[in-house]
């Protein structure tokens, strides 16, 4: 199931019949914040890799 990190879904994943495919939007946003604040080359690379996915 493609979903965000909502904790209410954890019971669905626990049985093993449904596999979580998490959304990268929240992860990407953190890299964007770091890149804007610090100009981090590592954060910029991560943003590019996420974009290619």
N, C-alpha and C positions, 0 to 999 in steps of 0.2 A: 504494500500500500504506500503510495506517495503521500506524505504528510509532513507537517511541521513538527516541532518538538513537543507538542501538547502531551502532557503527562497522562491524560485520560486514555490515550491509545495504548499505553504500555501493557494493559491486560490482554489486548488483542495479539500482541507480539509474543507474549509469554508462552503460549501453547505451541508455538513453532509452525502453525499452519499458515500464518500471515507473516511475511517478511517486510520489515520497514525499509523504505527507500526514502531517506530524508531529503528535505529541501536544502539547497545550498545558499538560499538567499540570506539567511541569518549569518552564516559563516562568512559569505562574501562581504556583507555589510561591515563586519568587524575589520576585515582587511582594508576596506576602503577608508574606514575611520583612521586606522593606523597610518595608511599611506598619506592621507591628507594632513595629518598632524605632524608626521615625522619624515615624510618623503622616503619611506623605507623601500629599498629595492626588492627586498624579499616579499613584502606585501604586494608590490606591483606585479611581481612574477606570479604570485598566487592568484591575483585577480585575472591575469591573462590566461592562466591554466583553467580557471573556472569558466571563463568565457568560451574556451575551446570545447569544453564538455557540452 
